[in-house]
C-alpha cells in the first residue's frame, strides 16, 4: 500500500469477491510495523493511509487542544481525545474516520476507553485543514459526521484564517479572524477568538 497526501483515497481495501474490511480488521492492520508512522482511515470499502500532518497543522491542533482542555477542566466534566484517534461512525460497511480532536460531554475514565477505535459518537469533532487536503473528501467527512449524530463539526483552516462551524440542518457559519468561535448549545459557555486560535502570538 502507498502513502498518499493527507485526505486522498487509495484503491478499495478488498476485491469484489472478498468480504468487506471491518473496523476491527483495520485496527489490526494499524498494529503492523509498516503502518507504524501512518494514520489509517477506513472509508467504507477504501482503506486510506495518510502521512502525518505538518508543523502548522500540529501547532494549531496543540493550541486548540489546550483551549478545549482548559474549558473542560473549568466545566468539571467532559473529555478531550486528540491525535487523530479513529472514530467508528458507521457499520456495514464500516467507516472509521480520524478527526484531529474529539470532545465528549461526559467524563471518561481509563476503563471507558477502548484499546482500538472509539465507537461512541461525540457532540463535537474538529478537522484541521492541511494544505494537501482533498476538499471534496473533507466535505464528505463533515457530512458523514453530522449524519452519524455529531452535533457540531469545526473545520479550522490556518491558510485562510477561518473556522467553519457545521451543525445538522443549517448552513455552515464561516468565522473570520476578527470573529469569535463559540460552542453554542454543544459546548455551553465556550468562547475563543479566532485570532487567538490561529495566530502564534497575540496582537
Secondary structure, 3 states (H helix, E strand, C coil): CCCECCCCCCCECCCCCCCCCCHHHHHHHHCCHHHCCCEEEEECCEEEEECCCCHHHHHHHHHHHHHHHHHHHHHCCCEEECCCCCEEEECCCCEEECCCEEEECCCCCHHHCCCCCECCCCCEEEEECCCCCCHHHHHHHHHHHHHHCCCEEEEEECCCCEEEEECCCCCCEEECCCCEEECCCCCCCCEEEHHHHHCCCCC
